[in-house]
Amino acid sequence: MCKHFIVSRFYAYAATARIASDLGPARLAATAAGVVAVELLGSDEGFEGGLAHRGIVVDRRGAGPQAEAHLATAVSAVAALLASDPAGTDAIPVDLGDRPDWDRLVLGAVRSIPRGATASYGEVARRIGRPGAARAVGGAVGRNPVGLLIPCHRVIAGDGTLGGYGAAAWGGIEAALDLKAALLALEGVTVRRARGVSPG
């Protein structure tokens, strides 16, 4: 049990933190293996519920000192990133052990997109040797549990527009696209929304 959330299968214990930013609060969780979740636009309850669904139990003592160390490093890096500091996040270990192989493959390619650059879903598919799998790449990107550390906001539509953003599940499509545009703007990148598509 994770507070009142039922954990049907156990994956790991995690330590959590919440930091304020101009884009809203960011919530982070880390296990002894690395950062397992970073989320904007959600609620504390939704964040913990998502962890529980993945088999992650919030328990600082159970998570241990290595998880606390990963969490502290990630908190500093995410706070800097959200304050428009170009500090790198590449060296921060992430824990994707509970994610499917496909998601890990896709997210590995997404993590290599440098700050200030973008790549289309189709380009990511080509980078992993799966041309034509743009839609499946989009699914994996939308399930990214460690946004910001694995910068899914840098993945855009093939026509150069924003495309989607997985955070829509927590804050609605309009809020998610606003957040995606804001994260790209912090990196000096401006991307337009698709014409004729209502963001709401």
Steps between C-alpha positions, in 0.01 A plus 500: 500500500628848410290728723155407365631383162515126452821366351412182311861407425809632672782655298695725739492745788542868411574832665309801366537877486297796376656823373343829394562661162352768277339218301337352808613238750723218386476165674787254500556147627816291515584142584843363587549440125422856387225753438178316427258791446496873425167669446360846438129593484381226734389483861676339795229237519514428127878475511500248783215310337703473179797368696282244678358385167858428391571304819705779659444556871581841647712420806814707568643249744439208268645692206827558686789746470578431132145598403532816709826585323343449155202709606714789630702510178184493289329771707796734444516426128125532440481825700785642291342381175165659589683824582649497147844390614657284228642257756512150356282216622666226293705360787206454737412130520142413413322182603293365210516141620122466516449636146459276193804437278347710220456801727858472625630482142305808392577700814871427462489670160293789635753559778768561236315800347711798614370810673379755247428237234191303398433176314180368344336176607599358161860608547515328839358187335776513238767552766402173668486312171121485481400732214125516467441453872436869574160429659646234731781741589235756589339249736829434679578872520154564645566242773835653599502497883808722535420804291764776513776245570401321181387808303187381321403867449771506229309246289267676257276416205646431156349824362697705754208568734488411869317170460374360829629484853448216746431737788156554347382209710541715811425855396303480176621550144517879509702507822729226371576681174556826688748317723676338204535839328626659822762228554625544144504879544727457803744341252460777242277294271167624360265243347152578370184306570325320219256715301133428539551284809333625812735462795210452738 
